[in-house]
Amino acid sequence: MKRVRAVLTGAFAFVLIVLCIAPFAYVLLRSFWTNGGITFQSYYDVFLGSPQYLFRFWKSLGLAVCIAFGQLFISILAGYGFAKYKFPGRNALFFLLMILMTLPVQVMLIPNYLMLSYMNLLDTYAALILPSVFIPLGTFILTQSFKSISESVIDAAMLDGCGVPRILTLVAVPMNKSGIICVFLLSFLDAWNMVEQPIAYLKSFDQYPISVALAYAPPTDTTVHLVCCILVVLPALFLFTLFNRELVEGIVLAEVK
């Protein structure tokens, strides 16, 4: 019975992996193929022939990195405060934070649009960065993972004369490496894949990040579009391959504490 169960589980996992990999494999193979056969011309056009693709890629990458670092900074401060300080209304605020985590991004588009319009920030990259750095998921993860740091370690640092900034930079952050990397990766991937926010807050096609621009670009050359799809996948694939262990550990810390 156990052997049958193991075979069925393995078969199900294999089918699931095939279904997940098949679309990417199709895009990869199709990007080398034109009516005339196998060619690398599209890769040359995207990476070397024209600056428009790489320029939008690096601009989108810079935008995602700014959002990820901004959200990480806010999450470290808020997460450490929730984890290590007792203040009136802490549990109620944290419960409200968890409620906000359940809201889809579409719910916040109109309130954010009105606030950004009042601040005259529409049609600027600040309209994408400011709302994104206050997403509560990072605060929730770091609150849970900062709780794993022993109070005796914090007390010892305070006895040595460390204030809160030094405790954060020299003790809490280095001891919570997995949680920090996990929040950065999730923030980056969320910013890299954003679609609704640029459409709602930006008017010019030239300002759209690459995740949105591909859908709005005229289909002059399908192969070039497929190469751009490969280009979009590379940052996420690289980061996940490099930090997959820290990502898993950070999520596990957030679950068990």
SERO-4910 file (N, C-alpha, C, O; in steps of 0.05 Angstrom, whole numbers):
BEGIN
 pado doro    nc1    nc2    nc3   cac1   cac2   cac3    cc1    cc2    cc3    oc1    oc2    oc3
  Met    A     17    -24      0      0      0      0     17     25      0     12     45    -14
  Lys    A     39     25     16     57     48     17     71     52     -9     75     74    -18
  Arg    A     78     29    -22     91     31    -48     73     44    -69     81     60    -85
  Val    A     48     35    -69     28     46    -88     24     76    -83     23     92   -102
  Arg    A     23     83    -58     19    111    -51     44    128    -60     41    150    -70
  Ala    A     68    117    -56     92    131    -64     93    134    -95    101    155   -105
  Val    A     84    113   -109     84    115   -139     64    136   -148     70    152   -166
  Leu    A     40    136   -136     20    156   -143     29    184   -137     25    203   -152
  Thr    A     42    188   -114     52    214   -106     74    223   -126     74    246   -134
  Gly    A     92    205   -133    113    212   -152    101    219   -179    111    237   -192
  Ala    A     81    204   -188     69    209   -214     55    236   -214     56    251   -233
  Phe    A     41    242   -192     27    268   -190     47    291   -190     43    311   -204
  Ala    A     69    287   -176     90    308   -175    102    312   -203    108    334   -211
  Phe    A    107    290   -217    118    292   -244    100    307   -263    109    324   -278
  Val    A     74    300   -262     55    314   -279     53    343   -273     51    360   -291
  Leu    A     54    350   -247     53    378   -238     77    393   -248     75    416   -257
  Ile    A    101    381   -246    125    394   -255    124    398   -286    132    420   -295
  Val    A    115    378   -300    113    381   -329     94    404   -337    100    420   -354
  Leu    A     71    405   -323     52    427   -329     63    454   -322     56    474   -336
  Cys    A     80    456   -302     92    482   -295    114    490   -314    117    513   -320
  Ile    A    130    470   -323    153    476   -340    145    479   -369    158    493   -384
  Ala    A    123    466   -378    116    465   -406    113    493   -419    124    497   -440
  Pro    A     99    512   -406     96    538   -419    123    552   -422    128    564   -443
  Phe    A    140    551   -402    166    564   -404    183    550   -425    197    564   -440
  Ala    A    182    523   -427    197    509   -447    188    516   -475    204    519   -493
  Tyr    A    162    519   -478    151    527   -504    161    555   -512    169    559   -535
  Val    A    160    574   -494    169    601   -500    199    601   -507    207    614   -526
  Leu    A    215    585   -492    244    584   -497    250    572   -524    266    584   -539
  Leu    A    237    550   -531    242    538   -557    231    555   -580    244    558   -601
  Arg    A    208    566   -576    195    583   -597    211    608   -602    209    620   -624
  Ser    A    226    618   -582    241    643   -586    265    639   -605    275    659   -615
  Phe    A    273    614   -610    294    609   -629    284    602   -657    299    597   -675
  Trp    A    257    602   -660    246    591   -685    231    612   -700    214    626   -689
  Thr    A    236    614   -726    220    631   -744    212    614   -768    218    590   -769
  Asn    A    198    626   -787    190    611   -811    213    601   -827    211    581   -841
  Gly    A    236    614   -823    260    605   -838    276    585   -823    297    576   -834
  Gly    A    268    577   -799    283    557   -784    295    570   -758    285    590   -749
  Ile    A    315    557   -747    327    566   -722    344    591   -727    360    592   -747
  Thr    A    341    611   -710    356    636   -713    361    648   -686    345    644   -667
  Phe    A    382    664   -684    389    680   -660    384    709   -665    392    726   -649
  Gln    A    372    716   -687    368    744   -694    352    759   -674    358    782   -667
  Ser    A    331    747   -663    314    760   -644    329    766   -618    325    787   -606
  Tyr    A    346    747   -610    363    753   -586    382    776   -591    387    792   -573
  Tyr    A    393    777   -615    410    799   -622    395    826   -621    405    846   -612
  Asp    A    371    825   -632    354    850   -633    348    860   -604    349    884   -599
  Val    A    342    841   -586    334    849   -559    358    857   -543    357    878   -529
  Phe    A    380    841   -543    403    846   -526    423    865   -537    438    878   -522
  Leu    A    425    867   -564    446    883   -575    437    903   -597    446    925   -599
  Gly    A    417    894   -613    410    910   -636    395    936   -630    399    955   -644
  Ser    A    379    936   -610    363    960   -604    364    965   -574    360    947   -558
  Pro    A    368    990   -565    370    996   -537    343    997   -523    342    998   -498
  Gln    A    321    998   -538    295   1002   -525    287    980   -506    274    985   -485
  Tyr    A    294    955   -512    286    933   -495    302    932   -469    291    931   -448
  Leu    A    329    934   -472    345    933   -448    341    958   -431    343    957   -406
  Phe    A    336    981   -443    332   1006   -428    307   1003   -411    308   1010   -387
  Arg    A    286    992   -422    261    988   -406    266    967   -385    255    969   -363
  Phe    A    282    947   -391    288    925   -372    303    937   -348    295    931   -325
  Trp    A    324    952   -352    340    963   -330    324    984   -315    327    986   -290
  Lys    A    307    999   -328    290   1018   -314    270   1003   -296    265   1012   -274
  Ser    A    258    982   -306    239    966   -290    254    953   -267    243    951   -245
  Leu    A    278    943   -272    294    930   -251    300    950   -229    298    943   -205
  Gly    A    308    974   -236    314    995   -216    289   1002   -200    291   1006   -176
  Leu    A    266   1003   -213    241   1009   -199    235    987   -179    228    993   -156
  Ala    A    237    962   -187    231    939   -169    251    938   -145    243    932   -123
  Val    A    276    944   -150    296    944   -129    290    967   -109    292    962    -84
  Cys    A    283    990   -118    276   1012   -100    252   1005    -83    252   1010    -59
  Ile    A    232    993    -95    208    984    -79    216    963    -59    207    964    -36
  Ala    A    232    944    -67    240    922    -49    256    933    -25    250    925     -2
  Phe    A    275    951    -30    291    962     -8    274    980     10    276    980     35
  Gly    A    256    995     -2    238   1012     14    220    996     32    216   1002     55
  Gln    A    208    975     20    190    958     36    206    943     58    196    939     80
  Leu    A    230    935     51    247    921     71    254    939     94    253    930    117
  Phe    A    260    964     89    267    983    110    243    988    129    246    986    153
  Ile    A    219    992    117    195    996    134    189    970    149    181    972    173
  Ser    A    192    948    137    185    922    149    204    916    173    195    905    193
  Ile    A    230    923    170    249    918    192    241    934    216    240    924    238
  Leu    A    236    960    212    229    977    235    203    969    247    201    966    272
  Ala    A    182    965    231    156    958    242    156    929    254    145    925    275
  Gly    A    169    911    240    171    883    250    185    881    277    177    867    295
  Tyr    A    207    896    280    222    895    305    205    908    327    206    898    350
  Gly    A    191    929    321    174    942    341    152    924    350    147    922    374
  Phe    A    138    910    332    117    892    340    128    868    355    115    857    373
  Ala    A    152    859    349    163    834    361    175    839    388    173    822    406
  Lys    A    187    862    393    203    866    417    193    888    436    204    891    458
  Tyr    A    172    902    428    162    924    446    132    919    452    117    910    435
  Lys    A    125    924    477     97    922    485     87    950    488     97    967    503
  Phe    A     66    956    473     54    983    474     23    980    472     14    959    462
  Pro    A      8    999    481    -21    997    480    -31    993    452    -24   1008    434
  Gly    A    -49    974    449    -61    969    422    -44    953    403    -50    951    380
  Arg    A    -22    941    414     -4    926    395    -19    903    382    -17    899    358
  Asn    A    -33    887    398    -47    864    386    -69    872    367    -72    859    346
  Ala    A    -83    894    373   -104    904    355    -92    914    329   -103    908    307
  Leu    A    -69    928    330    -56    938    306    -46    915    289    -47    915    265
  Phe    A    -35    894    303    -24    872    288    -47    856    275    -44    846    252
  Phe    A    -69    854    288    -93    841    277   -103    856    252   -110    845    232
  Leu    A   -103    883    254   -110    900    232    -91    896    208    -99    896    185
  Leu    A    -66    893    215    -45    888    194    -51    862    179    -49    861    155
  Met    A    -59    841    194    -65    816    181    -90    818    163    -92    805    143
  Ile    A   -109    835    172   -133    839    156   -126    853    129   -135    845    108
  Leu    A   -108    873    131    -99    887    107    -84    868     88    -85    873     64
  Met    A    -71    848     99    -57    829     82    -76    813     64    -69    805     42
  Thr    A   -101    810     73   -120    794     57   -133    810     35   -146    798     18
  Leu    A   -130    836     35   -143    853     15   -128    851    -12   -104    854    -12
  Pro    A   -141    846    -34   -128    846    -60   -119    874    -68   -131    893    -58
  Val    A   -100    875    -85    -89    901    -93   -110    918   -107   -109    943   -105
  Gln    A   -129    906   -120   -150    921   -134   -167    938   -115   -177    959   -123
  Val    A   -170    929    -90   -187    943    -71   -174    970    -64   -188    990    -59
  Met    A   -147    971    -64   -133    995    -56   -127   1014    -79   -116   1035    -75
  Leu    A   -134   1007   -104   -127   1024   -127   -140   1051   -125   -127   1072   -129
  Ile    A   -166   1052   -120   -181   1077   -120   -172   1095    -96   -166   1119   -100
  Pro    A   -171   1084    -71   -161   1102    -50   -133   1112    -55   -127   1136    -50
  Asn    A   -115   1095    -65    -88   1104    -71    -88   1124    -93    -72   1143    -93
  Tyr    A   -105   1120   -113   -106   1139   -135   -114   1167   -125   -103   1187   -133
  Leu    A   -134   1168   -108   -144   1193    -97   -122   1207    -81   -118   1231    -83
  Met    A   -108   1192    -65    -87   1203    -48    -63   1213    -66    -53   1235    -61
  Leu    A    -56   1197    -85    -34   1205   -103    -42   1229   -120    -25   1246   -126
  Ser    A    -67   1231   -128    -76   1254   -143    -75   1279   -125    -67   1301   -135
  Tyr    A    -83   1277   -100    -82   1299    -82    -53   1309    -78    -48   1332    -74
  Met    A    -34   1290    -78     -6   1296    -74      8   1303   -100     33   1308   -100
  Asn    A     -6   1304   -123      5   1311   -149     28   1291   -157     48   1300   -168
  Leu    A     24   1266   -151     44   1246   -157     36   1227   -179     52   1210   -187
  Leu    A     12   1230   -190      4   1213   -212     22   1217   -236     33   1239   -241
  Asp    A     26   1196   -252     43   1197   -276     72   1201   -269     88   1211   -285
  Thr    A     80   1192   -245    108   1192   -236    114   1165   -224     96   1150   -216
  Tyr    A    139   1158   -223    147   1132   -211    142   1132   -180    140   1111   -168
  Ala    A    141   1156   -168    134   1157   -140    107   1145   -134    102   1135   -113
  Ala    A     89   1147   -154     62   1136   -151     63   1105   -149     45   1093   -137
  Leu    A     83   1093   -160     86   1064   -158    102   1056   -133     97   1035   -121
  Ile    A    121   1073   -125    139   1066   -103    126   1070    -76    127   1052    -59
  Leu    A    114   1093    -71    104   1100    -45     83   1080    -34     86   1070    -12
  Pro    A     62   1074    -50     42   1054    -39     54   1026    -35     46   1012    -17
  Ser    A     73   1019    -51     84    992    -51    102    987    -27    104    964    -18
  Val    A    116   1008    -16    134   1003      6    119    998     32    132    990     52
  Phe    A     93   1004     33     78   1000     58     60    975     57     42    973     72
  Ile    A     66    957     39     51    932     38     57    916     63     81    913     70
  Pro    A     37    905     78     41    894    105     54    866    106     61    857    127
  Leu    A     57    853     83     67    825     85     95    824     97    100    807    114
  Gly    A    112    842     89    140    842    100    140    846    130    156    834    144
  Thr    A    123    864    139    122    870    168    112    845    183    123    838    205
  Phe    A     93    831    172     83    806    185    105    785    187    109    773    208
  Ile    A    119    781    165    140    760    165    163    767    184    172    750    199
  Leu    A    172    792    184    194    800    202    185    801    231    201    796    249
  Thr    A    160    808    236    151    807    264    153    779    275    163    775    297
  Gln    A    145    759    259    146    731    268    175    721    271    181    707    289
  Ser    A    192    729    251    219    719    252    236    733    273    255    721    284
  Phe    A    231    759    279    246    773    300    240    762    327    256    764    346
  Lys    A    216    749    331    209    737    356    228    713    363    230    706    386
  Ser    A    241    702    343    259    680    348    286    689    360    301    672    370
  Ile    A    291    715    361    316    725    373    312    726    403    292    739    413
  Ser    A    329    714    418    326    713    447    328    740    460    343    757    451
  Glu    A    311    745    480    312    770    495    338    774    509    347    797    513
  Ser    A    351    752    517    377    755    531    398    767    513    415    782    522
  Val    A    397    761    487    416    773    468    411    803    466    430    819    465
  Ile    A    386    811    464    379    840    463    388    854    488    399    876    487
  Asp    A    383    841    511    390    853    537    421    856    539    431    877    549
  Ala    A    435    836    529    465    838    530    475    861    513    494    875    520
  Ala    A    463    865    490    471    887    473    465    914    485    480    932    483
  Met    A    442    916    500    435    941    513    454    946    536    461    969    541
  Leu    A    463    925    551    483    929    572    510    938    561    524    952    575
  Asp    A    516    931    537    541    940    524    539    968    514    558    979    503
  Gly    A    516    981    517    512   1009    509    501   1012    482    502   1034    471
  Cys    A    490    991    470    478    994    443    450   1006    445    434    997    461
  Gly    A    445   1025    428    418   1035    425    402   1019    405    413    999    394
  Val    A    378   1027    400    361   1012    381    373   1010    353    373    989    341
  Pro    A    384   1033    342    396   1030    315    419   1010    314    420    995    294
  Arg    A    436   1010    334    459    991    334    449    963    338    460    944    327
  Ile    A    429    959    355    418    932    360    407    921    334    410    898    327
  Leu    A    392    938    319    381    930    294    403    922    274    401    901    261
  Thr    A    423    939    270    443    935    249    463    914    257    474    901    239
  Leu    A    470    912    283    492    894    291    482    867    302    497    848    303
  Val    A    457    866    311    447    842    324    423    830    310    424    808    300
  Ala    A    401    846    309    375    835    300    376    827    270    368    805    263
  Val    A    386    845    253    386    840    225    405    817    218    397    799    203
  Pro    A    431    817    228    448    794    221    437    767    231    442    747    218
  Met    A    423    767    254    412    742    264    387    733    250    377    711    254
  Asn    A    376    751    234    351    745    220    355    747    189    339    757    175
  Lys    A    377    736    181    385    738    152    364    725    134    357    737    114
  Ser    A    354    702    141    335    688    124    309    704    121    298    706     99
  Gly    A    299    715    144    275    731    142    279    756    125    261    764    110
  Ile    A    302    769    128    308    793    112    308    787     82    296    801     66
  Ile    A    322    766     75    324    758     47    297    750     36    290    757     14
  Cys    A    281    736     52    255    727     44    237    751     38    224    752     17
  Val    A    237    771     56    221    795     51    230    810     26    214    819     10
  Phe    A    256    812     22    267    826     -1    258    812    -27    250    825    -46
  Leu    A    260    785    -27    253    770    -51    223    773    -58    216    778    -80
  Leu    A    206    770    -37    178    772    -42    170    800    -50    153    804    -68
  Ser    A    183    820    -38    177    848    -46    186    853    -75    172    866    -90
  Phe    A    210    843    -82    220    847   -109    202    834   -129    195    846   -150
  Leu    A    194    809   -124    177    794   -143    150    808   -146    139    809   -168
  Asp    A    139    818   -124    113    831   -126    116    857   -142     98    863   -158
  Ala    A    138    872   -138    142    896   -154    148    891   -183    140    905   -201
  Trp    A    164    870   -187    172    863   -215    148    854   -231    148    858   -256
  Asn    A    128    842   -219    105    831   -233     81    849   -232     59    841   -240
  Met    A     83    874   -221     60    891   -219     48    898   -246     63    903   -265
  Val    A     22    898   -247      7    904   -272    -13    926   -268    -14    946   -283
  Glu    A    -30    922   -248    -53    941   -244    -43    969   -237    -54    989   -247
  Gln    A    -23    971   -220    -14    998   -211     -4   1015   -233    -12   1038   -235
  Pro    A     14   1005   -251     23   1023   -273      1   1031   -291      0   1054   -300
  Ile    A    -18   1013   -296    -40   1020   -314    -58   1042   -301    -67   1060   -315
  Ala    A    -61   1041   -275    -79   1060   -261    -65   1087   -256    -78   1107   -258
  Tyr    A    -39   1086   -250    -25   1111   -241     -9   1124   -262     -2   1148   -259
  Leu    A     -2   1110   -284     15   1122   -305     -1   1125   -330    -18   1108   -337
  Lys    A      4   1146   -345    -10   1151   -370      7   1145   -395     -4   1137   -415
  Ser    A     32   1149   -393     50   1146   -416     59   1117   -419     67   1104   -400
  Phe    A     58   1107   -444     68   1080   -449     98   1078   -444    108   1057   -436
  Asp    A    112   1100   -449    141   1100   -444    149   1096   -415    171   1087   -409
  Gln    A    131   1102   -397    137   1099   -368    129   1071   -358    137   1064   -336
  Tyr    A    115   1056   -373    106   1029   -364    130   1011   -359    149   1011   -375
  Pro    A    130    996   -337    151    976   -333    148    954   -354    127    952   -367
  Ile    A    168    937   -356    168    917   -377    146    897   -373    137    885   -393
  Ser    A    137    892   -349    115    873   -344     89    881   -357     73    865   -364
  Val    A     85    908   -360     61    918   -372     66    925   -402     48    921   -418
  Ala    A     89    934   -408     95    943   -435     93    920   -455     85    924   -478
  Leu    A    100    896   -447     98    873   -465     70    868   -474     65    860   -497
  Ala    A     51    872   -457     23    867   -464     12    889   -482     -7    884   -497
  Tyr    A     23    913   -481     13    935   -497     29    940   -522     20    956   -540
  Ala    A     52    928   -525     68    932   -549     55    919   -573     43    897   -571
  Pro    A     55    932   -596     43    920   -620     58    895   -629     82    894   -628
  Pro    A     43    874   -637     55    848   -643     68    848   -671     60    834   -689
  Thr    A     89    864   -673    103    866   -699    120    841   -704    123    832   -727
  Asp    A    131    830   -683    148    806   -686    144    789   -661    153    795   -639
  Thr    A    130    766   -665    124    748   -643    149    737   -629    150    735   -605
  Thr    A    169    731   -646    194    720   -635    208    739   -616    219    731   -596
  Val    A    208    765   -624    220    785   -606    206    787   -580    218    791   -559
  His    A    179    785   -581    164    786   -556    170    762   -539    172    765   -514
  Leu    A    174    739   -550    181    715   -535    209    718   -522    213    709   -499
  Val    A    227    730   -536    254    735   -524    251    755   -501    265    752   -481
  Cys    A    234    775   -504    229    793   -482    217    779   -458    223    786   -435
  Cys    A    200    759   -463    189    743   -441    211    728   -426    211    727   -402
  Ile    A    231    717   -441    254    705   -429    269    725   -412    278    719   -390
  Leu    A    272    749   -423    287    770   -408    273    777   -382    286    782   -362
  Val    A    246    777   -382    231    784   -358    234    762   -337    234    768   -313
  Val    A    237    738   -345    238    715   -326    266    714   -312    268    704   -290
  Leu    A    286    724   -325    314    721   -315    319    731   -287    330    717   -271
  Pro    A    310    756   -280    316    765   -252    303    747   -231    316    740   -211
  Ala    A    278    740   -234    264    723   -215    278    695   -213    281    684   -192
  Leu    A    285    684   -236    297    658   -237    325    659   -223    332    641   -209
  Phe    A    340    680   -228    366    683   -216    364    685   -186    379    672   -171
  Leu    A    346    703   -176    343    707   -147    333    682   -133    343    675   -112
  Phe    A    314    668   -145    303    644   -132    325    622   -131    327    608   -111
  Thr    A    340    619   -153    361    599   -153    383    605   -133    394    587   -120
  Leu    A    389    631   -129    411    639   -111    402    638    -82    419    631    -64
  Phe    A    377    645    -76    368    648    -48    344    630    -41    328    637    -24
  Asn    A    341    607    -54    318    591    -49    317    580    -21    296    577     -9
  Arg    A    341    574     -9    341    563     18    332    585     38    317    579     56
  Glu    A    342    610     34    334    631     52    305    638     50    291    645     69
  Leu    A    294    636     25    266    641     21    249    621     37    229    628     50
  Val    A    256    595     35    241    575     49    243    578     79    223    576     94
  Glu    A    267    584     89    272    587    118    257    611    129    245    610    150
  Gly    A    256    633    113    241    657    122    212    652    124    199    661    143
  Ile    A    201    637    105    172    631    106    166    612    129    145    614    143
  Val    A    184    592    134    180    574    156    181    588    183    165    583    201
  Leu    A    200    607    186    201    622    211    176    638    216    166    640    239
  Ala    A    164    649    194    140    665    197    116    647    205     97    657    217
  Glu    A    117    622    198     95    604    204     96    592    232     75    589    245
  Val    A    120    586    242    121    570    267    123    588    291    118    578    313
  Lys    A    128    614    288    131    631    312    104    642    321    102    656    340
***
